[in-house]
Amino acid sequence: MLPSVTKAKYVRDFLIEVKFNDGTKKLIDFESWLTGPIFRPLKSKAYFKQFFGSSPSRVGENSMKKGLGTREI
């Protein structure tokens, strides 16, 4: 079975705690991924913490286009 994100929550700065369908939790720091003009808006911490993923469930105010950001699915 491929891992999938079942839950994610903003922690601080550019850190998101991600829970996978096998129960594994990881703390991911997205700061180093935010390069290039497409990610410029996400460098604002206030905007970044309103994340949501590319799943069918909308869970935030903007999208990281990485498929990892979900508050609840």
C-alpha distances in whole Angstrom, upper triangle without the diagonal:
4,6,9,13,14,17,20,23,26,28,31,32,29,26,23,21,18,15,12,9,9,13,14,17,18,22,22,25,25,29,29,26,29,31,33,35,32,31,34,34,31,34,35,34,35,33,30,29,29,26,23,20,20,18,20,21,24,24,27,30,29,26,24,23,20,17,17,20,20,22,21,18
4,6,10,12,16,17,21,24,25,28,29,25,23,20,19,15,14,10,9,10,13,13,15,16,19,19,22,22,25,25,23,25,28,29,31,28,27,31,31,28,30,32,31,32,30,27,26,26,23,20,17,17,15,18,19,22,22,24,27,25,22,21,19,16,14,14,17,17,20,19,17
4,7,9,12,14,17,20,22,24,25,22,20,17,15,11,10,6,6,7,10,10,12,12,16,15,19,19,23,23,21,23,26,28,30,27,25,29,28,25,27,29,27,29,27,24,23,23,20,18,15,15,14,17,17,20,19,22,25,23,20,19,18,15,12,11,14,14,17,16,14
4,6,9,11,15,18,20,22,24,21,18,15,14,10,8,5,6,8,10,10,11,12,15,15,18,18,22,22,20,22,25,26,28,25,23,27,26,23,25,27,25,26,24,21,21,20,17,15,12,12,10,13,14,16,16,18,21,20,17,16,15,12,9,9,11,11,14,13,11
4,6,7,11,14,16,19,20,18,15,12,10,7,6,4,6,9,10,10,10,10,13,12,16,16,19,20,18,20,23,25,26,23,21,25,24,20,23,24,22,23,21,18,17,17,14,12,10,11,10,13,12,14,13,15,18,17,15,14,14,12,8,7,8,8,10,9,8
4,7,11,14,16,20,21,19,17,13,11,8,6,5,6,9,9,10,10,12,14,15,18,18,22,23,21,23,26,28,29,26,24,27,25,22,25,25,23,23,22,19,18,17,15,12,11,13,10,13,11,13,12,15,18,18,16,16,16,15,11,9,10,8,9,7,6
4,7,11,13,16,18,16,14,10,8,6,5,7,9,12,10,11,9,11,12,13,16,16,20,22,20,21,25,27,28,25,22,25,23,20,22,22,20,20,19,17,14,14,12,11,10,13,11,14,11,12,10,12,16,16,15,15,16,14,12,9,8,6,6,5,6
4,7,9,13,15,13,10,7,5,4,6,9,12,14,12,12,9,9,9,10,13,13,16,19,17,18,22,24,25,22,19,22,20,17,19,19,16,17,16,13,11,12,10,9,9,13,12,15,13,13,10,11,14,14,13,13,15,13,11,8,6,5,5,7,9
4,6,10,12,11,9,6,5,7,9,12,15,17,15,14,11,11,10,10,12,13,15,18,18,18,22,24,25,22,19,21,19,16,17,17,14,14,14,11,9,10,9,10,11,15,15,17,15,14,10,11,13,14,14,14,16,15,14,10,8,7,5,8,11
4,6,8,8,6,5,6,9,12,15,18,20,18,17,13,12,10,10,10,11,13,16,16,16,20,22,23,21,17,18,17,13,14,14,10,11,11,9,6,8,8,10,12,16,17,19,17,15,12,11,13,13,13,13,16,15,15,11,9,9,8,11,14
4,7,8,5,5,7,10,13,16,20,21,18,17,13,12,9,10,10,12,13,16,17,17,21,24,24,23,19,20,19,15,15,15,11,12,14,11,8,11,12,14,16,20,20,23,21,19,16,15,16,17,17,16,19,18,18,14,12,13,11,14,17
4,6,5,7,10,13,16,20,23,24,22,20,16,14,11,11,9,11,11,15,16,15,19,22,23,22,18,18,17,13,13,12,8,10,12,10,8,12,12,15,18,21,23,25,23,21,18,16,17,17,17,16,20,18,19,16,14,15,14,17,21
4,6,9,12,15,18,21,25,26,24,22,18,16,12,11,8,9,8,12,13,12,16,19,19,19,15,15,14,11,10,9,6,9,11,8,8,12,12,16,18,21,23,26,24,22,19,17,17,16,16,15,18,18,19,16,14,16,16,20,22
4,7,10,13,16,19,23,24,22,20,16,13,10,8,6,5,5,9,10,9,13,16,17,16,13,13,13,9,8,9,7,10,11,7,8,11,11,14,15,18,20,23,22,20,17,15,16,14,14,12,15,14,16,13,11,14,14,18,20
4,7,10,13,16,20,21,19,16,13,10,6,5,4,6,8,11,12,12,16,19,20,19,15,17,16,12,12,13,10,13,13,10,9,12,11,14,15,18,20,23,21,20,17,16,17,16,15,13,16,14,15,12,11,13,13,16,19
4,6,10,13,16,18,16,14,10,8,6,5,7,8,10,13,13,14,17,20,21,20,16,18,17,13,14,15,12,14,14,10,9,11,10,11,12,15,16,20,18,17,14,13,15,15,14,12,15,13,13,9,8,9,10,13,15
4,7,10,14,15,12,10,7,6,4,6,9,11,14,16,16,17,21,24,25,23,20,22,21,17,18,18,15,17,17,14,12,14,12,13,13,17,17,20,18,18,15,15,18,17,16,15,17,14,14,10,9,10,9,12,14
4,7,10,12,10,8,6,5,6,7,11,12,15,17,16,18,21,24,25,23,20,23,22,18,19,20,18,19,18,15,14,15,12,12,12,14,14,17,16,16,14,15,18,17,15,14,15,13,11,8,8,8,9,10,12
4,7,8,6,6,4,7,9,11,14,15,19,21,19,21,25,27,29,26,23,26,25,22,23,24,21,22,22,18,17,18,15,14,13,16,15,17,16,17,15,17,20,20,18,17,18,15,13,10,11,10,10,10,11
4,5,5,5,6,8,11,12,16,17,21,22,20,22,26,28,29,27,24,28,27,23,25,26,24,25,24,21,19,20,17,15,14,15,14,17,16,18,16,19,22,21,19,18,18,15,12,10,12,11,12,12,11
4,5,7,9,12,15,16,20,21,24,25,24,26,29,31,32,29,27,31,30,26,29,30,27,28,27,24,22,22,20,17,16,17,14,17,16,18,18,20,24,23,21,20,20,17,14,13,14,13,14,13,11
4,6,9,12,15,17,21,22,26,26,25,27,30,33,35,32,30,33,32,29,31,32,29,30,29,26,25,25,23,21,19,20,18,20,20,22,21,24,27,27,24,23,23,20,17,15,17,16,17,16,15
4,6,10,13,16,19,21,24,26,25,27,30,33,34,32,29,32,31,28,29,30,27,28,28,25,23,24,21,20,19,21,19,21,20,22,20,22,26,26,24,23,23,20,18,15,17,15,15,14,14
4,7,10,13,16,18,22,22,22,24,27,30,32,30,27,30,30,26,27,28,26,27,27,23,22,23,21,20,18,20,19,22,21,23,21,22,26,25,23,21,22,19,17,14,16,15,16,16,16
4,7,10,13,15,19,20,20,22,25,28,30,28,25,27,27,23,24,25,22,24,23,20,18,20,18,17,17,19,19,22,20,21,19,20,23,23,21,19,20,17,16,12,13,13,13,14,15
4,6,10,12,15,16,16,19,22,25,27,25,22,25,24,20,21,22,20,22,22,18,17,19,17,17,16,19,19,22,21,21,19,20,22,21,20,17,19,15,15,11,12,13,14,15,17
4,7,10,12,14,14,16,20,23,25,23,20,22,22,18,18,19,17,19,19,15,14,17,15,16,16,19,20,23,22,21,19,19,21,20,18,16,18,15,15,12,12,13,14,16,18
4,6,9,10,11,13,16,19,21,20,17,19,19,15,15,17,15,17,17,13,13,16,13,15,14,17,18,22,21,20,18,18,20,18,16,13,15,12,13,10,10,13,14,17,18
4,6,7,8,10,13,17,19,18,15,16,17,13,12,14,12,16,15,12,12,15,13,15,16,18,20,24,23,22,19,18,19,18,16,13,15,13,15,12,12,15,16,19,21
4,6,5,7,10,13,15,14,11,13,13,10,10,12,11,14,13,10,11,14,12,13,14,16,18,22,21,20,18,17,17,15,13,10,12,10,12,10,10,14,15,19,20
4,5,6,8,12,14,14,10,11,12,9,8,11,10,14,13,10,12,15,13,16,17,19,22,25,24,22,21,19,19,16,15,12,14,13,16,14,14,17,18,22,23
4,6,7,11,14,14,11,12,14,12,10,14,14,17,16,13,16,18,16,18,18,20,23,26,26,25,23,21,21,19,17,13,15,13,16,15,16,19,21,24,26
4,6,9,12,11,8,11,13,10,10,14,14,17,15,12,15,17,14,16,15,17,20,23,23,22,21,19,19,16,14,10,12,10,13,12,13,17,19,22,23
4,7,9,8,5,7,9,7,7,10,12,14,13,10,13,15,13,15,15,17,20,23,23,21,20,18,17,14,13,9,11,11,14,14,14,17,20,23,24
4,7,8,6,7,11,10,9,13,14,17,15,14,17,18,17,19,18,19,23,26,26,24,24,21,20,17,15,12,13,13,17,17,17,21,23,26,27
4,6,6,7,10,11,10,14,16,19,16,15,19,20,18,20,19,20,23,26,27,25,25,22,21,17,16,13,14,14,18,19,19,23,25,28,29
4,5,5,8,10,10,13,16,18,15,15,18,19,18,19,19,20,23,26,26,24,24,21,19,16,15,13,14,15,19,20,19,23,25,28,29
4,6,8,9,10,13,15,17,14,13,17,16,15,16,16,16,20,22,22,20,21,18,16,13,11,10,10,12,15,17,16,20,22,25,25
4,6,5,7,10,12,14,11,10,13,14,12,14,14,15,19,21,22,19,19,16,15,11,10,8,10,11,14,15,14,17,20,23,24
4,5,5,8,11,13,10,10,14,15,14,16,17,19,22,24,24,22,21,18,16,13,13,11,13,15,18,18,17,20,22,25,26
4,5,6,9,10,7,8,11,12,12,14,16,17,21,22,22,19,18,15,12,10,11,10,13,15,17,17,15,18,19,23,24
4,5,7,8,6,5,9,9,9,12,13,15,19,21,20,17,16,13,11,9,9,8,11,12,15,14,12,15,16,20,22
4,6,9,8,7,10,12,12,15,17,19,22,25,24,21,19,16,15,12,13,11,14,15,18,17,15,18,19,23,25
4,5,5,6,9,10,12,15,17,20,23,25,24,21,19,15,13,12,13,13,16,17,19,18,16,18,18,22,24
4,5,5,6,9,10,14,17,20,22,24,23,20,17,14,13,12,14,13,17,17,19,17,14,16,16,20,23
4,6,6,7,10,14,17,20,22,24,21,18,16,12,11,11,13,14,17,18,20,18,15,16,15,19,22
4,6,6,8,11,14,17,19,21,19,16,14,10,8,8,10,11,14,16,17,16,13,14,15,18,20
4,5,6,9,12,15,17,19,18,15,13,10,9,8,9,8,12,13,14,13,10,12,13,16,18
4,5,9,12,15,17,19,17,14,11,9,9,9,10,10,14,14,15,13,10,11,10,14,17
4,7,10,14,15,17,14,11,9,5,5,6,8,10,13,14,14,13,9,10,9,13,15
4,7,10,12,14,12,10,7,5,6,5,6,7,10,11,10,9,6,7,8,11,13
4,7,8,10,9,6,5,5,7,6,5,7,9,10,8,8,5,5,7,9,10
4,5,8,8,7,7,8,10,8,6,6,7,7,5,6,4,5,9,10,10
4,7,8,8,10,11,12,10,7,8,6,7,5,8,8,8,12,12,11
4,5,7,9,11,13,13,10,11,10,10,7,9,9,8,11,11,8
4,6,9,12,14,14,12,14,13,14,11,12,12,11,13,12,9
4,6,9,12,13,12,14,14,14,11,12,11,8,10,8,6
4,6,8,9,9,12,13,14,12,12,10,8,9,9,8
4,7,9,9,12,13,14,12,11,8,6,6,6,8
4,6,8,10,12,14,13,12,9,8,7,9,11
4,7,10,13,15,14,14,11,11,11,13,15
4,7,9,12,12,12,10,11,12,14,16
4,5,8,9,10,8,9,12,14,15
4,5,7,8,7,10,13,15,16
4,6,8,8,11,15,16,16
4,6,7,11,14,16,15
4,6,8,12,13,12
4,6,10,11,11
4,7,9,10
4,6,7
4,7
4
